[in-house]
Amino acid sequence: MATLVHRLFEMAYKARQRMSKADRRATKVVLFLGLFLLSFIFVRPLHDRWSEAEMRAWFNASEALGIRDPEDLYIAVWMTIELIVAVLAYVAIMRLWRWYRSKHPTGTGGA
């Protein structure tokens, strides 16, 4: 497994050397959008139906915030959670990449 990760980082480093600044930025945007899509697919509530207590809580919260439809609040809350998950995953990947580059500045992985 470690060899696979090492080879992926090595391939990414070599590809990065041939990329322009605009290409690197576009790659980062595509990475973030892909992470957001993955979080949208995999970060979900356990069930779609609300219990009586959950329904009351969503109605009370939406009423307190001045939102007519509690489903609008529900969707906004889950989209925010999915965005936070995508940002955290993106930050983790970027830090891993910087750590790898600091350990292997030539991209050879010490070989």
Beta strands, then each sheet from edge to edge (+ up, - down):
end
